[in-house]
Amino acid sequence: MNLTEELLAAKLVAIVRGITREQAKTAGAGLVAGGIRFMEVTMNTDKALDIIGDWRSRYQGKAYVGAGTVLNVDMAREAVDAGAQFLISPNVDTAVISFAIERGIDIWPGAMTPTEIVTAYTAGAEIIKLFPMASLGLGYLREIRAPLNHIPIMATGGVTLENMSDYFAAGASAVGLGSALMPKGALISGDVEAIQRQVSKFVRGAVTTEVTP
């Protein structure tokens, strides 16, 4: 099973943005303990490369660590050199896609329009991140999936415990989650168990939810 296939089975990517390297220890421990298999550190987070390296050494064999907000080939190269196992971006850059494929790294670029989605998929990306989902809404996802049901979509933005099943019912193959996984104050207080409990709820929900073909 390759990384993309594992994501389609796990259905969840945890997105971490704007935290400190110390807070990343709490976040990583809680995410992994709760059952998350894919953890993304956005490249506009201070010390992002250090966090990626920390997580790779600490959670090898337990979770996959990737870089998000990868905007160009230079950022992609830095992330991969730091240990990123997958790359995620908010946009379609075919040069970044080509770089990732050449390095044997899975890349899941962000797209909004049908043209962007098909362009990214044709360039070699196996999953396309539909972004920004919080603004586009579930109706847009359903409409996109009608003609493009052969392209796996990871919906990112606006996912909660209450509506996650709606995302899958609308056609998402996976979802990206950020602040919803982190109970308020847990990072500041170092409460790993609070994060673990919250994450476990999402993981259980994803496992028991059917994905609409």
N, C-alpha and C positions, 0 to 999 in steps of 0.2 A: 504493500500500500504506500503510495507516494504522499507527499505533504498535502497536496490539494485534496486527495481522497480522504485523508485523515481529517481535514477541516470540514469536508462535507458530512463526515460522520459525527464530528464533535459539535458543529453548527455555531460555535461561539468563538469570538476573538475578544480578549480583554484589552482595552486601550488605556494606556497610562500616559498622562500629559501633565507637565508643569509641576512635578513633584521633585523633592530633593533626593539625593542619592541615599540618604539615611531613611527617608520615608519609603523608598523603593524596596528596602529590606522587608518592611512590614507588608507592603502591597504584594510583593512577590510571594512571601510566605503564605499569606492569606489566600491568594489566588490559587496557588498550587494545592494547598490543603483542601480548598473547596472543590477541586476537580477541574479547574481550567487547564486546557491543553495548549492554548495559543495565547501568548502575551506579547503585546506590541508596545514599544516605547517610541513616542513621537520624537522626531529629530529636532523639533524646536523646544524640547525639554533640556534644561541645563544639565550638563554631564550625561547626556543621552547615551553616548558611546560607552562611557564607564558603566552605566546601568546595564546596558546590553551585555557587556563583558562579565559583569558581576552575576547576572542572571544565568548566563550560559554556563559558567563554572559551578554555580550553586544548584541549578535545576536540570542539569544534563540527564536525559533519560526520563524526566518527569514532565517537562513541558517544552514546547518550542518557543523560541524567543525571536522576535522580529523587530524591524524598524518601520515606523510610520512617518507620514508627512515627508516622504522622500521625493524631492522636487526635481532633482537632476542627477546626472551620472556621477558627479563628484560625491554627492551625498550618498548615493547608492554604494559607491566603492568604499567610502568610510564606514558605512554600516556593516557591510559584508566583512571588511577587515576586522571590525570589532567583534564579529561573531554572529551577526544577524542571519537567521535561517530562512527568513522570508521578508519581503519588502511590500509595503502598502503605501499608496500615494493618494492624494485627493484629486489627482488629475491624470490625463493620458499623455505620456511622453514616450513615444516609440523608441527613443534612444535608451531610456531607462529600462524598458521592457527587453530590448535586445541585449543590453548589458547583463541583466539578470539571467536570461536564458543561456547566454554564453558561459556564465559562471555556475550554472546549474542550480540557481536559486529561484524558488517560487516567487512570483510577483502578482499582486492583486491590485491593479490600479483603480483609481476612482474615476467615475464617469457619470454624466447626468443624461445626456441625450442619446437617442438610438444610434446616431452616427458615431458618437464617442464610444459607446459600448461595443459596437461591431468593430470599430477600428482597433480597439484594445484587444479584443478577442482574436481578430485576424492576425494581429502582430504576435500572438503567442501566449497572452495571459489566459489562464484557465478559469479563473473566477474574476468577476468584475464587481468592484465595490460601487453600489449605487449611493451617490452622495450629492446633496445633503438630504437624507430621508426625512428628517424632522420637518423640513420645509416642503418637500415634494409630496409627502403623504402616501398612504396605502393605496389610494386610487391610482396614483401615478405608477406605482409598482405593478399593480394588476394590468394596467394598460401596456406597460413595457413588456411584461412577460407574455402577453398574447402572441405577438409576432416573433419574440426572441426567446421562446421557451427552451431552446437548445443551449442557451448560455447561462451558466450558474451565476446567480446574483447574491452578493453579500450586502445586505442593507445596513447602513450605518447612520445612526442619529435617531434619537427619540424613543429607543427601546426601553421598556419597563417590564417588570414582572407581570403586570396586568395586561399588557398588549403584545407581549412577545409572540404568543400563539397566533395573533392576527397577522404579524409579519410573515410567518411561515405559511399561513393560509393564503396570503396574497401572492406568494410565489418566491419568497426569499429562501435561498438554499442555506444561508448562514447569516448571522447578524454580528455587528460590531458594537461593543458595549464599553462605556466609559464610567462616568460618575455613578451610574446606577449600581455598580458593583461595590462601591465604597461607602459604607454608612458614614454619615456626617460625624466628623471628629475622630474617626478610627485611625487615620494616618497620623494625626497630630499626637494622639495618645498612645500610638503603637499597639492598638488592639487588633492583633492578628485574628483572634477567634471571631470577632464581630464581622470582619471581612469574609472569613471562611464560611460563616453561617449564611451570609447574604449570597455569596457566590454559589453555595450549594443549592440554593433555591433555584437559581437560574439554570444550573447544570441539570438538575432534576427535571425542570420544565422543558428544556431543550430535548432531553433524551425521550421524554414521553410525548412529544409533539410530532405529528406527522408533517412532512414537507410536501406541499402540493407539487405534483410533477409539472 
